[in-house]
Amino acid sequence: MRWSMALQKKCPVFVCFVGFFLLAGNLSLFAAKPLQGFSILLDPGHGGSDSGAVGPSGLKESTANLRVAKYLKLLLEADGATVSATREDDRFLSLVVRFEIAKKINPDLFVSIHHNASVKKTIENRAEIYFNSLDKGIPLKLAGNMAAGIQPREGERKTEVIPGGFFVLRNNPFPAVLTEGSYISLKPIERELKSSRALTNEAQKFRLAIRKTLTQSLLKVEVFSKKPAEVTTPFCRFLLSSSKPISGVQVGLFPSMDSSFSLARLPVMGEVYILYNTKPLSAGNYTLSGLFRGTDGSVSKMVKIPLQVKLPPKNCVVLPVAPYIPAGFEGDFPLTLVLKDGNGRINPRALPITVKWAGKSFLGITTPDGKASIALPLTGSEVGPQAVEIFGEEGIIAHCSIDVHQPNGHIILGQIFSALTRRGLEKVKIQVCESQQIQTTAGGYFFCEFPIIFRNLHLKISPPAGYVSRESWVRSEGEMVMRPIFVLDAEAPRLLGKKVGVIAPRALDSWVRPLVKGLMKCGVKVQRLAFPESSAKPEYSAVLHANSLQDIDFILSFKQEPSPILVFRHYHRGGAGKTLADSMKKLLAARSTQLDSSVQVGGDYELGHTGASCLVVGIPALLPPDSPTKLSDAFLNALENQPK
């Protein structure tokens, strides 16, 4: 103090200059707002009744997560960001609630904060950063920047960037990462996490990574389109603008199909572009996703646009199931309508239609696959050609004329139903008296004609996968037209239409084949998930494939392991995977299959990163030759009898 006063007396100008410099420096610190205009949502993991991991001396992960989030919130707000949190106290929030909060806030970034644990007593500490594997734009950039900022200390492992499929990642429409800052299950780490210093250091590293990502790597792209976008041609165009020149775009279309998109810059002021497809699209509902990259290495947020392609019906076909109307026939006479587009392809859309016939009209609608079964209510008094017209949204879309004349012989005009859905079954093959084979149309109708009177006609009915084949007899008393109806049972009613994904190396195909065969027989749709064996982590690709499909009900992962018995591993929270594993173990034991097995909690990547329940099967090297078939039977039985 004495020195400063003396200096002030001797050199007042110098002191004022230094004071101004210091003040300006401090002001610049407060004035610099690199994250001004950005919205960030922090998600402290766990909370309330869900404490998450617990350290050796009792520190709850939920507590450490919340404290890091609070420090990070203050730091990001100092950078000018608008920061929200899914929770600000010790309360339980379901994953769905966290997701709903994100949708309401609509943030530029979603950061879920966690700390890891291991059941192993000896493990090196490390940080893990998970990014939304379905979005390799901003999330991947941020994860890389976070990992670069967390330098491992001596004895620690390098921070790992991992493609994540956790619920809050795979379902998030916003750029999202999940951090596992360290292992709270290790005593030294737990001790550190009780101190403000360790928590603020962690928050500071995340802050710097977020700042770098949003200020240097973000390409702002705006697509001018209503949602959902509707087009009535096989080609669509989207107008967009960006904050920087765009070097390229990665486009995805779900459901996946053979599509190709290009980007063209418009010769006007600013960065304005047209995104368009170069291959025609079929009618249907899609989700178009686009990831744009700037010439400077920046990347956009994932842009998602619901897209409805409603192609006008062109050259549609309406055909009677029987080639003519038998004179005097009374009852419903079936026709099949198939919608087509301008390229001659099936037009898969639900279209309201009006059927006009004999001065009458009635309404209907095609199924989503673009087909409709139409029944003309005949009185038996019809004579001459019967004209039928089908009207759609733009007038007549199909028409036909059906003759009425005396039968050439004896006719069967039958129908086959599903006992499960009570709907007509299409594409059922019917072998008639070893002489001819016919197939059911939409609505389950079929027709055959014989020049002679029959008393007993043998039919061999072979339905699509999922239904039980049967043989039957049609008994006639000399009627000209027989109207038999058959109802087919499902092989496994609870499995019909389910979708199962399989993860396995080719070396285990002998285990996969009987499983796939059994599943398909029950009407299960089986998807062999991508498994690039040359990759260091092929399961990453398999999980990405599964999550991009979105509609898989269950996943079974096969692995060759040194264990002497079968091992079933499930996610640590149990659920459907554990229930299935326990059931399979009981079935194998009860049937004296000589297949010993155990059920364990597993840490396999695929167990925690898929939307579908997953079970890992560890396969021993030496087992009886019929083991794959026995395992397949146990899986099918357990899946069929799984609690709803």
ZAKE-231065 format. One record per residue (C-alpha): residue in one letter; x, y, z. Coordinates in steps of 0.25 Angstrom, whole numbers, padded with zeros to 4 digits, always signed. Each point is the difference from the previous one (the first is absolute). Last residue first. Layout:
residues N
AXYZ;...
END
This chain:
residues 644
K-0184-0240-0086;P+0007-0011+0007;Q+0009-0009-0009;N-0007-0013-0005;E+0004+0002-0015;L+0014+0005+0003;A+0003-0011+0010;N-0005-0011-0010;L+0007+0006-0012;F+0013+0002+0009;A-0001-0015+0005;D-0002-0005-0014;S+0012+0008-0005;L+0009-0005+0011;K-0004-0014-0003;T+0003+0001-0015;P+0014+0007+0003;S+0003-0012+0010;D-0002-0011-0010;P+0014-0002-0002;P+0004-0002+0014;L+0008+0012+0006;L+0015+0004+0000;A+0004+0014-0003;P-0010+0007+0010;I-0010+0010-0005;G-0002+0013+0008;V-0015+0004-0003;V-0002+0015+0001;L-0015+0005+0002;C-0005+0013-0004;S-0013+0008+0002;A-0002+0009-0012;G+0003+0015+0001;T+0015-0004+0000;H+0012+0005+0007;G+0000-0007+0014;L+0001-0015-0004;E+0008+0003-0013;Y+0012+0005+0007;D+0002-0013+0008;G+0000+0003+0015;G-0008-0012+0004;V-0008-0005+0012;Q+0000-0015+0000;V-0008-0012-0003;S+0006-0014+0000;S-0001-0011-0009;D+0002-0015-0001;L-0004-0007-0013;Q-0002-0015+0002;T-0014+0002-0006;S-0007-0006+0012;R-0013+0007-0004;A-0001+0007+0014;A+0014+0006+0000;L-0001+0006-0014;L-0014+0005+0003;K+0004+0006+0013;K+0012+0007-0006;M-0008+0006-0011;S-0010+0005+0009;D+0010+0007+0009;A+0006+0006-0013;L-0013+0005-0005;T-0003+0007+0013;K+0014+0006+0001;G-0002+0006-0014;A-0014+0005+0002;G+0004+0008+0012;G+0013-0001+0008;R+0006+0013+0004;H+0014-0005-0002;Y-0002-0004-0015;H+0000-0015-0003;R+0010-0010-0002;F-0003-0015-0003;V+0012-0009+0002;L+0000-0014-0006;I+0010-0009+0007;P+0015-0003-0001;S+0003+0015-0001;P+0011+0004-0010;E-0009+0009-0008;Q-0006+0000-0014;K-0010+0011-0001;F-0015+0001-0005;S-0008+0012+0002;L-0016-0001+0000;I-0008+0013-0002;F-0015+0002+0003;D-0011+0008-0005;I+0007+0007-0012;D-0008+0013-0005;Q+0011+0011+0001;L+0007-0005-0013;S+0011+0011+0003;N+0001-0006+0014;A+0003-0014-0005;H+0010+0004-0010;L+0008+0009+0010;V+0000-0012+0010;A+0006-0009-0011;S+0010+0011-0004;Y+0005+0002+0014;E+0000-0015+0002;P+0011-0001-0010;K+0010+0007+0009;A+0014-0002-0005;S-0006-0002-0014;S+0004-0011-0010;E-0012-0008+0006;P-0010+0010-0006;F-0013-0004+0007;A-0012+0006-0006;L-0013-0005+0005;R-0006-0013-0005;Q-0015+0004+0000;V-0010-0010+0003;K-0015+0002-0003;V-0008-0010+0009;G-0011-0008-0007;C+0002-0012+0009;K+0007-0007-0011;M+0009+0012-0001;L+0004-0002+0014;G+0003-0015-0001;K+0009+0002-0012;V+0007+0012+0006;L+0003-0008+0012;P+0005-0012-0008;R+0009+0009-0008;V+0006+0008+0011;W+0007-0011+0008;S+0007-0006-0012;D+0003+0014-0005;L+0009+0002+0012;A+0013+0002-0008;R-0008+0011-0008;P+0001+0009+0012;A-0014+0003+0007;I-0010+0011+0003;V-0014-0004-0003;G-0012+0009+0000;V-0014-0005+0003;K-0013+0007-0006;K-0014-0005+0004;G-0010-0002-0010;L-0005-0013+0005;L+0007-0003+0014;R-0012+0001+0009;P-0009-0009-0009;A+0011-0011-0001;E-0003-0009-0012;A-0013+0008-0004;D-0013-0007-0003;L-0006+0000-0013;V-0015+0002-0003;F-0006-0005-0012;I-0013+0004-0007;P-0006-0008-0011;R-0010+0007-0010;M-0003-0011-0011;V-0007+0004-0013;M-0008-0010-0009;E-0005-0008+0012;G+0001-0015-0002;E+0000-0004+0014;S+0014+0004+0002;R+0010-0003+0010;V+0013+0008+0001;W+0011-0007+0007;S+0011+0005+0008;E+0015+0000+0002;R+0007+0009+0010;S+0012+0009+0001;V+0002+0008+0013;Y+0002+0015-0001;G+0013+0008+0003;A+0006-0001-0014;P-0010+0002-0011;P-0011-0011-0002;S+0001-0014-0006;I-0014-0006-0002;K-0001-0013-0006;L-0014-0002-0006;H-0007-0013-0003;L-0014+0001-0007;N-0011-0010+0004;R-0013-0001-0008;F+0005+0006-0013;I-0008+0003-0013;I+0008+0002-0012;P+0006+0012-0008;F+0007+0005+0013;E+0002+0014+0004;C+0009+0007+0010;F+0000+0013+0007;F+0007+0006+0013;Y-0003+0012+0009;G+0008+0003+0012;G-0003+0015+0001;A+0011+0004-0010;T+0002-0013-0009;T+0001-0014+0003;Q+0009-0009-0008;I-0003-0012-0009;Q+0007-0013-0003;Q-0006-0010-0010;S-0001-0015-0002;E+0004-0006+0013;C-0014+0000+0004;V+0001+0015+0003;Q+0013+0005+0006;I-0003+0013+0007;K+0011+0011+0002;V-0004+0011+0010;K+0005+0014-0006;E-0010+0008+0008;L-0007-0003+0013;G-0014+0006+0002;R-0001+0006+0014;R-0005-0006+0013;T+0013+0005+0006;L+0004-0013+0008;A-0009-0010-0007;S+0006+0005-0013;F-0010-0002-0012;I-0001-0007-0013;Q-0011+0002-0010;G-0007-0008-0011;L-0006+0000-0013;I+0000-0014-0005;I-0007-0002-0013;H-0006-0012-0007;G+0000+0000-0015;N+0000+0010-0012;P-0009+0009+0009;Q-0012+0007-0007;H+0003+0015-0004;V+0002+0014+0006;D+0012+0007-0005;I+0008+0010+0008;S+0004+0014-0005;C+0012+0007+0007;H+0003+0014+0005;A+0012+0007+0007;I+0004+0014+0005;I-0013+0008-0004;G+0001+0014+0006;E+0011+0007+0007;E-0001-0004+0014;G-0004-0014-0003;F-0012-0006-0008;I-0001-0015-0003;E-0010-0004-0011;V-0006-0013-0002;A-0008-0004-0013;Q-0008-0013+0001;P-0001-0007-0014;G-0014-0007-0003;V-0009-0005+0011;E-0001+0002+0015;S-0012-0007+0007;G+0008-0007+0010;T-0001+0011+0010;L+0015+0004+0000;P+0007+0008+0011;L+0013+0004-0007;A+0012-0003+0010;I+0012+0009-0001;S+0014-0005+0005;A+0009+0012+0001;K+0015+0002-0003;G+0010+0011+0002;D+0009-0006+0011;P-0006+0010+0010;T-0014-0007-0003;T-0009+0006-0010;I-0013+0007+0005;G-0014-0002-0003;L-0013+0007-0003;F-0013-0005-0007;S-0007+0004-0013;K-0012-0006-0007;G-0005+0002-0015;A+0005-0014-0004;W+0014+0003+0006;K+0007+0011+0006;V+0011-0002+0010;T+0005+0013+0007;I+0015+0000+0005;P+0007+0005+0012;L+0015-0002-0002;A+0010-0007+0010;R+0013+0000-0007;P+0010-0010-0006;N-0001+0004-0015;I+0005-0013-0007;R+0010+0004-0011;G-0004+0004-0014;N+0008+0012+0000;G-0012+0009+0001;D-0005-0007+0012;K-0008-0012+0002;L-0011-0004+0009;V-0005-0014+0000;L-0015-0003+0001;T-0005-0015+0002;L-0014-0004-0003;P-0009-0009+0008;F-0015-0004-0003;D-0008+0001+0013;G-0013-0008-0001;E-0009-0006-0010;F+0004-0007-0013;G-0011-0002-0010;A+0010+0001-0012;P+0014-0003+0005;I+0007+0013+0000;Y+0013-0001-0009;P+0015-0001+0001;A-0001-0003+0016;V+0009+0009+0009;P-0005+0012-0008;L+0011+0010-0004;V+0002+0014+0003;V+0014+0006-0005;C+0005+0014+0002;N+0006+0008-0012;K+0003+0012+0009;P-0003+0003+0014;P+0006+0013+0004;L+0012-0001+0009;K-0001+0005+0014;V+0014+0000+0006;Q+0000+0005+0014;L+0013+0005+0006;P+0003+0002+0015;I+0012+0009+0000;K+0012-0002+0009;V+0013+0010-0001;M+0011-0005+0009;K+0008+0012+0005;S+0009+0005-0010;V+0015-0003-0002;S+0013+0009+0000;G+0012-0005-0008;D+0003+0014-0007;T-0008-0004-0013;G-0012-0003+0009;R-0007-0013+0002;F-0015-0003+0000;L-0006-0012+0007;G-0014-0003-0006;S-0011-0009+0005;L-0013-0003-0008;T-0010-0007+0007;Y-0010-0008-0009;N-0015-0003-0002;G-0003-0007-0013;A-0001+0001-0015;S+0012-0004-0007;L+0012+0009-0002;P+0006+0003-0014;K+0016+0001+0000;T+0007+0013-0001;N-0005+0006+0013;Y+0000+0015+0003;L+0007+0010+0009;I+0000+0014-0005;Y+0010+0010+0006;V+0001+0014+0004;E+0013+0006+0006;G-0001+0015-0002;M-0004+0008-0012;V-0005-0009-0012;P+0006-0010-0009;L-0007-0012+0007;R+0009-0011+0006;A-0003-0014-0004;L-0001-0012+0009;S-0003-0014-0004;F-0008-0012+0005;S+0000-0015-0003;S-0010-0010+0005;D+0000-0015+0000;M-0009-0002+0013;S+0001+0001+0015;P-0013+0003+0007;F+0006+0010+0003;L+0008+0009-0010;G+0014+0004+0003;V+0007+0012-0006;Q+0015+0004+0002;V+0003+0014-0005;G+0012+0006-0007;S+0009+0012-0001;I-0010+0011+0006;P+0004+0015+0000;K-0003+0006+0014;S-0012+0005+0007;S-0009-0009-0008;S-0013+0001-0008;L-0010-0010-0004;L-0010-0003-0011;F-0005-0015-0001;R-0004-0007-0013;C-0007-0013-0001;F-0001-0010-0012;P-0010-0012-0001;T-0011+0010-0001;T-0012+0004+0009;V+0009+0006+0011;E-0004+0003+0015;A+0010+0005+0010;P-0004-0004+0014;K+0004+0010+0005;K+0000+0013-0009;S+0013+0003-0007;F+0011+0010+0000;V+0012-0007+0005;E+0009+0008+0009;V+0015-0003+0001;K+0009+0005+0010;L+0014-0006-0001;L+0006-0002+0014;S+0015-0004+0002;Q+0007+0012+0005;T-0010+0007+0010;L-0009-0012+0004;T+0011-0010+0001;K+0011+0009+0006;R-0010+0005+0011;I-0005-0014+0003;A+0014-0005+0001;L+0004+0011+0009;R-0012-0002+0009;F+0002-0015+0001;K+0014+0002+0005;Q-0005+0011+0010;A-0010-0009+0005;E+0010-0011+0003;N+0009+0010+0007;T-0012+0005+0008;L-0003-0014+0005;A+0014-0003+0004;R+0002+0013+0007;S-0013-0001+0007;S+0004-0012+0008;K-0008-0013+0002;L+0003-0004-0014;E+0015-0002+0004;R-0003-0010+0011;E-0009-0008-0010;I+0012+0000-0010;P+0010-0005+0011;K-0010-0011+0004;L-0004-0005-0014;S-0015-0002-0002;I-0002+0014-0004;Y+0007-0003-0013;S+0003+0013-0008;G-0007+0011-0009;E-0011-0010-0006;T-0006+0010-0010;L-0012-0001-0008;V-0001+0008-0013;A-0012+0006-0008;P-0002+0008-0013;F-0015+0002+0001;P-0011-0010-0005;N+0003-0009+0011;N-0005-0014+0000;R+0013-0007-0002;L+0007+0009+0010;V-0009+0000+0012;F-0003-0014-0002;F+0014-0005+0000;G+0006-0003-0014;G+0014+0005+0001;P+0011+0001-0010;I+0012+0000+0010;V+0011+0010+0001;E+0011-0005+0010;T+0008+0008+0010;K+0014-0007+0001;R+0002-0009+0012;E+0005+0004+0013;G+0013-0004+0007;E+0006+0014-0002;R-0010+0010-0002;P-0010+0000-0012;Q-0002+0013-0008;I-0014+0004-0001;G+0000+0011-0010;A+0002-0008-0012;A-0012-0009+0005;M-0009+0012+0001;N+0004+0005-0014;G-0003-0014-0006;A-0013-0001+0007;L-0004+0013-0005;K+0004-0003-0015;L-0008-0013+0001;P-0012+0006+0006;I+0001+0012-0011;G-0001-0010-0012;K+0000-0015+0002;D-0014+0000+0003;L-0006-0014+0001;S+0011-0004+0010;N-0004+0010+0010;F+0013+0003+0007;Y+0006-0007+0012;I+0012+0006+0007;E+0008-0010+0009;A+0009+0005+0011;R+0011-0009+0006;N+0004-0007+0013;E+0008-0013-0001;I-0008-0012+0005;T+0003-0010+0011;K-0013-0003+0009;K-0008-0004-0012;V-0015+0004+0001;S+0003+0013-0007;A-0006+0014+0002;N-0002+0012-0008;H-0003+0015+0002;H-0011+0007-0007;I-0004+0013-0007;S-0010+0001-0012;V+0003+0011-0009;F-0010+0005-0010;L+0004+0011-0010;D-0007+0010-0008;P-0012-0001+0009;N-0015-0002-0004;I-0005+0003+0014;K-0013-0008-0001;K+0006-0012-0008;A+0011+0000+0011;I-0010-0001+0011;E-0007-0011-0007;F+0013-0008-0001;R+0003+0002+0015;V-0015-0004+0003;V+0002-0013-0008;L+0013-0004+0007;S-0007+0001+0013;L+0003+0011+0010;F+0003-0003+0014;R+0003+0012+0009;D+0013+0005+0007;D+0000+0015-0004;E+0002+0008-0013;R-0006-0010-0010;T-0001+0000-0015;A+0009+0012+0000;S-0001+0013-0008;V+0011+0009-0006;T-0001+0012-0009;A+0014+0002-0004;G+0008+0013+0002;D+0013-0005+0004;A-0002+0003+0014;E-0013-0008-0001;L+0009-0012-0005;L+0008+0001+0013;L-0012+0001+0009;K-0006-0012-0007;L+0013-0008+0001;Y+0000+0002+0015;K-0014-0005+0002;A+0002-0011-0009;V+0012-0005+0007;R-0008+0000+0013;L-0011-0007-0006;N+0008-0011-0005;A+0008-0002+0013;T-0013-0001+0008;S-0007-0010-0010;E+0013-0008+0001;K-0002-0002+0014;L+0012+0000+0010;G-0001-0012+0009;S+0014-0003+0005;P+0003-0010-0012;G-0007+0009-0010;V-0015-0002-0004;A-0005-0001-0014;G-0013+0006-0004;S-0008+0006+0011;D-0014-0003-0006;S-0009+0002+0012;G+0003+0015-0002;G+0009+0003-0011;H+0006-0007-0012;G+0008+0008-0011;P+0002+0015+0001;D-0005+0005-0014;L+0005+0013-0005;L-0008+0007-0010;I+0007+0011-0009;S-0006+0012-0008;F+0010+0008-0008;G-0002+0015-0002;Q+0012+0005+0006;L+0010-0012+0002;P+0013+0008-0003;K-0005+0011+0010;A+0013+0009+0002;A-0005+0012+0008;F+0003-0006+0013;L+0014-0003-0003;S+0002+0012-0009;L-0005+0008+0012;N+0011-0006+0009;G+0011+0003-0011;A-0006+0014-0002;L+0001+0002+0015;L+0014-0005+0001;F+0004+0009-0012;F-0007+0012+0006;G+0007-0001+0013;V+0014-0002-0007;F-0003+0013-0008;C-0005+0007+0012;V+0013-0004+0008;F+0009+0005-0011;V-0007+0013-0001;P+0001+0002+0015;C+0015-0001+0001;K+0006+0005+0012;K-0012+0002+0009;Q-0006-0013-0005;L+0013-0007+0002;A+0000+0004+0014;M-0015-0004+0002;S+0003-0014-0006;W+0012-0002+0009;R-0007+0004+0012;M-0011-0010-0003;
END
